[in-house]
Amino acid sequence: MFENLSNAFSEMLSNIVTALDLTSPLRYIILFIDLSLVILLVYFLYKFIKKTRAEQIFKGVLLLFVIFIIAKALNLVILNFILTNFMAYGIFMIIVVFQPELRKAFEKLGRSKIVGVFDTNESILIKHSISEIVKAVEIMSLKQIGALIVIERKTKIAEVLREGVNLSAKISSELIQNIFMPRTPLHDGAIVIDGTQILAAKCILPLASEGAVPKNLGTRHRAAVGITEISDALVIVVSEETGIISLVEDGKLTRELTGDSLKELLLKKLDKTKNSNIIKGIVKK
């Protein structure tokens, strides 16, 4: 049986090599381009349908394709017949069943700019998170609600997280505002964000020395400077007394920021694409 399977796969590989016509170096280059385009198409297709009900169908079709290859290699006549007919007509059934998802995907593709199509999922999530954070900060600044938001980067601050209340929650403006609302259980201390989710709340940060911050600033600003002295984290501070928005990095305070200027700074420092044109476009929006 194993010998027959080996012979069948060898014959299949031989047929594939013959079909590819790898008779010159140019054909190898064309094959590389061909494979790259197919991989990109599969990746972007999966990216469009990810987290939709079509994702499960995509995985199922992939599994059926693998079974089809095995059935072909082992010459399983009945299974091969069923799968061949499914491959021929099943695609039309999928188009009918998932017409809304496919329409939405093509509309999204049509609206997207070239750079937007090649943007990573993580980058999109980070940009969304920044928008939610800035929205919350602007509202808390107007209401003079004190806030301390730590954005973790490469240096992990596990010791700070251990002292806080674990949340592992999706970042939203409403949730951030509720956490810092006075007299709520979690409003004391800082929240820690990893770029795509709120990891913990009510975190106690190490304080910087008194000489490290101006005397007119309080404990919240000292804590923000303190954590940035021992990590590469970014910290957003909203003053309870004045509503002034500050950003702290490497122990240095940037004060009196507006929502737009804070958003621009966060995009520049957190967006991994580091494409200034994309950043400018988002800030304008």
VMD Tcl script that draws the C-alpha trace (Angstrom):
set ca {
  {0.00 0.00 0.00}
  {2.75 2.45 0.99}
  {4.63 1.54 -2.19}
  {1.55 2.28 -4.30}
  {1.07 5.59 -2.49}
  {4.71 6.50 -3.06}
  {4.46 5.62 -6.75}
  {1.25 7.61 -7.12}
  {2.78 10.73 -5.54}
  {5.93 10.32 -7.65}
  {3.82 10.13 -10.81}
  {1.83 13.18 -9.73}
  {4.99 15.19 -9.05}
  {6.39 14.12 -12.40}
  {3.23 15.32 -14.15}
  {3.39 18.66 -12.29}
  {7.06 19.17 -13.26}
  {6.21 18.36 -16.89}
  {3.31 20.83 -16.85}
  {5.51 23.56 -15.37}
  {8.00 23.14 -18.22}
  {11.10 23.97 -16.13}
  {13.46 23.84 -19.10}
  {15.25 27.16 -18.62}
  {16.23 29.64 -15.87}
  {13.52 32.00 -17.16}
  {10.86 29.37 -16.42}
  {12.06 29.18 -12.80}
  {11.67 32.96 -12.46}
  {8.16 32.77 -13.97}
  {7.30 29.93 -11.57}
  {8.46 32.03 -8.60}
  {6.33 34.99 -9.73}
  {3.37 32.67 -10.33}
  {3.59 31.11 -6.86}
  {4.04 34.52 -5.21}
  {0.90 35.88 -6.87}
  {-1.13 32.82 -5.87}
  {0.06 33.07 -2.24}
  {-0.81 36.78 -2.17}
  {-4.27 36.14 -3.60}
  {-4.97 33.42 -1.02}
  {-3.68 35.65 1.78}
  {-5.84 38.62 0.82}
  {-8.87 36.39 0.27}
  {-8.45 34.97 3.77}
  {-7.87 38.47 5.16}
  {-11.18 39.69 3.69}
  {-13.23 36.74 5.00}
  {-11.48 36.41 8.37}
  {-13.88 36.46 11.33}
  {-16.89 35.98 9.05}
  {-18.93 32.83 8.54}
  {-17.20 32.40 5.17}
  {-13.92 31.68 7.01}
  {-15.12 28.22 8.06}
  {-16.15 27.43 4.49}
  {-12.71 28.52 3.27}
  {-11.07 26.09 5.69}
  {-13.51 23.34 4.68}
  {-12.78 23.82 0.97}
  {-9.04 23.72 1.72}
  {-9.50 20.43 3.59}
  {-11.57 18.98 0.72}
  {-8.83 19.96 -1.72}
  {-6.24 18.06 0.33}
  {-8.54 15.01 0.47}
  {-9.08 15.32 -3.30}
  {-5.31 15.19 -3.91}
  {-4.98 12.10 -1.69}
  {-7.96 10.42 -3.43}
  {-6.41 11.16 -6.80}
  {-3.05 9.76 -5.73}
  {-4.54 6.56 -4.25}
  {-7.01 6.18 -7.15}
  {-10.01 6.08 -4.79}
  {-12.60 5.94 -7.57}
  {-15.81 6.69 -5.65}
  {-14.35 9.47 -3.48}
  {-12.55 10.89 -6.50}
  {-15.83 10.95 -8.49}
  {-17.74 12.71 -5.67}
  {-15.06 15.32 -5.06}
  {-14.51 15.99 -8.78}
  {-18.22 16.76 -9.23}
  {-18.26 18.87 -6.06}
  {-15.29 20.90 -7.30}
  {-17.11 21.45 -10.58}
  {-20.47 22.59 -9.16}
  {-19.71 23.40 -5.51}
  {-18.18 26.75 -6.39}
  {-21.56 28.00 -7.70}
  {-23.25 26.88 -4.48}
  {-20.67 28.78 -2.42}
  {-21.21 31.94 -4.51}
  {-24.99 31.76 -3.96}
  {-24.78 31.03 -0.21}
  {-22.12 33.63 0.54}
  {-23.16 36.31 -1.92}
  {-23.46 39.05 0.80}
  {-19.94 38.37 2.15}
  {-18.43 38.27 -1.35}
  {-20.17 41.51 -2.34}
  {-18.91 43.21 0.82}
  {-15.36 41.96 0.16}
  {-15.33 43.25 -3.42}
  {-16.79 46.60 -2.35}
  {-14.06 46.90 0.27}
  {-11.42 46.02 -2.31}
  {-12.82 48.62 -4.71}
  {-12.75 51.35 -2.05}
  {-9.25 50.53 -0.87}
  {-6.16 52.34 -2.02}
  {-3.17 50.22 -3.01}
  {-1.33 50.93 0.25}
  {-4.49 50.11 2.18}
  {-4.70 46.66 0.59}
  {-1.15 45.83 1.63}
  {-1.61 47.16 5.15}
  {-1.37 44.50 7.87}
  {-4.21 43.45 10.14}
  {-2.15 44.40 13.18}
  {-1.54 47.89 11.82}
  {-5.26 48.37 11.21}
  {-6.04 47.26 14.78}
  {-3.42 49.62 16.21}
  {-4.84 52.57 14.26}
  {-8.33 51.74 15.49}
  {-7.04 51.48 19.08}
  {-5.32 54.86 18.80}
  {-8.54 56.46 17.58}
  {-10.46 55.01 20.55}
  {-7.79 56.10 23.05}
  {-7.65 59.65 21.66}
  {-11.45 59.92 21.66}
  {-11.56 58.93 25.35}
  {-8.70 61.26 26.25}
  {-10.35 64.26 24.56}
  {-13.61 63.69 26.46}
  {-11.83 63.16 29.80}
  {-9.78 66.30 29.19}
  {-12.96 68.37 28.66}
  {-14.51 66.92 31.83}
  {-11.23 67.19 33.76}
  {-11.22 63.51 34.65}
  {-7.72 62.40 35.64}
  {-6.31 59.49 33.63}
  {-3.09 57.52 33.31}
  {-2.77 55.29 30.23}
  {0.37 53.18 29.74}
  {0.98 51.79 26.24}
  {3.37 48.86 26.45}
  {5.88 48.43 23.63}
  {8.89 46.08 23.39}
  {9.80 46.17 27.08}
  {7.26 44.10 29.00}
  {6.12 45.40 32.40}
  {4.83 42.15 33.91}
  {5.56 43.29 37.48}
  {3.18 46.24 37.01}
  {0.48 44.03 35.48}
  {0.66 41.56 38.37}
  {-0.33 44.31 40.83}
  {-3.33 45.42 38.75}
  {-6.73 43.94 37.90}
  {-6.59 41.75 34.79}
  {-9.02 42.81 32.05}
  {-7.80 41.54 28.63}
  {-10.54 43.66 27.07}
  {-11.01 45.20 23.64}
  {-10.00 48.85 23.55}
  {-12.96 51.21 23.39}
  {-13.44 54.86 24.27}
  {-16.45 54.05 26.46}
  {-14.59 51.45 28.52}
  {-11.59 53.74 29.12}
  {-13.90 56.55 30.29}
  {-15.79 54.21 32.62}
  {-12.58 52.95 34.19}
  {-11.37 56.46 35.09}
  {-14.75 57.77 36.21}
  {-14.28 59.08 39.78}
  {-15.44 56.83 42.63}
  {-15.55 53.70 40.45}
  {-13.64 50.61 41.68}
  {-10.89 50.78 39.03}
  {-10.32 54.52 38.66}
  {-7.20 54.67 40.91}
  {-3.90 53.88 39.23}
  {-3.15 53.31 35.55}
  {-4.45 51.13 32.77}
  {-1.94 49.19 30.66}
  {-2.54 48.71 26.95}
  {-0.47 46.54 24.60}
  {-1.59 48.28 21.42}
  {-4.65 46.16 20.66}
  {-6.26 45.46 24.07}
  {-6.49 46.74 27.63}
  {-4.41 44.30 29.65}
  {-5.11 45.56 33.17}
  {-6.47 48.43 35.25}
  {-5.73 49.84 38.71}
  {-1.98 49.34 38.12}
  {0.49 51.00 40.48}
  {3.48 52.56 38.72}
  {6.91 53.33 40.16}
  {7.38 57.04 40.93}
  {10.14 59.17 39.49}
  {12.21 61.30 41.83}
  {10.74 64.70 42.71}
  {13.41 66.52 40.73}
  {12.50 64.62 37.56}
  {9.20 66.49 37.10}
  {8.22 70.12 37.61}
  {6.98 70.89 41.12}
  {3.57 72.03 39.89}
  {2.82 68.50 38.63}
  {1.46 65.79 40.91}
  {1.78 62.06 41.54}
  {0.11 61.06 38.28}
  {2.84 62.75 36.23}
  {5.60 61.39 38.49}
  {4.24 57.88 37.96}
  {4.15 58.41 34.17}
  {7.78 59.56 34.13}
  {8.77 56.74 36.50}
  {7.52 53.89 34.29}
  {9.13 55.40 31.17}
  {12.50 55.55 32.95}
  {12.55 51.74 33.30}
  {10.78 50.79 30.04}
  {10.11 52.01 26.52}
  {6.40 52.48 27.26}
  {4.43 55.53 26.15}
  {2.23 57.11 28.80}
  {-0.71 59.45 28.29}
  {-1.64 61.66 31.24}
  {-4.81 63.72 31.64}
  {-4.56 66.21 34.48}
  {-7.47 66.18 36.91}
  {-6.83 69.80 37.91}
  {-6.44 71.39 34.47}
  {-7.51 68.79 31.90}
  {-4.15 69.21 30.13}
  {-3.10 66.23 27.98}
  {0.53 65.08 28.19}
  {2.55 62.32 26.54}
  {5.58 60.86 28.30}
  {8.42 58.94 26.63}
  {11.91 58.16 27.96}
  {11.22 60.28 31.06}
  {10.37 63.37 28.97}
  {7.03 65.16 29.13}
  {5.29 66.64 26.08}
  {2.49 68.80 27.48}
  {-0.56 70.74 26.32}
  {-1.38 68.39 23.45}
  {-4.61 68.54 21.48}
  {-6.46 65.42 20.37}
  {-5.07 65.77 16.85}
  {-1.46 66.28 17.95}
  {-1.70 63.33 20.37}
  {-3.09 61.13 17.61}
  {-0.32 62.17 15.23}
  {2.37 61.38 17.83}
  {0.86 57.99 18.69}
  {0.54 57.00 15.04}
  {4.15 57.98 14.41}
  {5.46 56.03 17.40}
  {3.18 52.97 17.31}
  {2.23 52.39 13.67}
  {4.62 49.68 12.44}
  {4.15 50.57 8.77}
  {5.97 53.88 9.49}
  {4.54 55.36 6.33}
  {4.27 59.10 6.76}
  {1.77 59.47 3.92}
  {-0.62 57.01 5.54}
  {-0.22 58.78 8.88}
  {-0.96 62.18 7.38}
  {-4.04 60.83 5.62}
  {-5.46 59.39 8.83}
  {-4.75 62.52 10.88}
  {-6.60 64.64 8.31}
  {-9.62 62.38 8.59}
}
mol new
graphics top color blue
foreach p $ca { graphics top sphere $p radius 0.5 }
foreach p [lrange $ca 0 end-1] q [lrange $ca 1 end] { graphics top cylinder $p $q radius 0.2 }
display resetview
